[in-house]
């Protein structure tokens, strides 16, 4: 095998967090932040991971990915190098981007089916939204159980937006998903509200207005920590809107927050 390299973007969910797990539609766009996976083969010695300043759990995660990929490639020996501009574990799809970039690196661009199986193995309980938007690299309308659609959104939909890092969540995405699922019966209204936000976005309503209602629904789900709620209250008082991206958190930081002014 010759040396190879592939990259994948992160993602920004404009509307749909959690509601997509319960049959509602969601809209996401690829982020301009990316990560790259490179592989330089050698004859023996197994896999060596080179990822500057990566936390140990992420080194273990990429090692697991390559271990899973060996089912398709056979035994691998070489150096894996990761260069990432994506914040890790903060709601922008870094774990899925690693799956996709790694699969493309070793198996090329026609490996979608294998990459999907990898995603199922590495991120159990995922909705499929992250995979769809990151694999295709286009604005995506997603509904669980149906084929994802690439869609056209206004080119300026994120004009004036910013991403704010509010810190690392204390819970993993699978833990949060399981917690929300266990309370589904009590969460019908915020789930419905988030689903309505997606439909409003598709009708062309301003993202800034939609995000305020979306944020309040996420608060009702219990996935916006107090420190993040206070920060978003300040943003709204200054005339802007903001929402947590991805799974959010119960405690700790809320990951990345999208702001629109």
Beta strands, then each sheet from edge to edge (+ up, - down):
strand 1: 4-15
strand 2: 26-41
strand 3: 47-50
strand 4: 78-84
strand 5: 140-142
strand 6: 149-150
strand 7: 161-165
strand 8: 241-244
strand 9: 256-260
sheet 1: 1+ 2- 4+ 3+
sheet 2: 1+ 2- 5+ 6-
sheet 3: 7+ 9- 8+
end
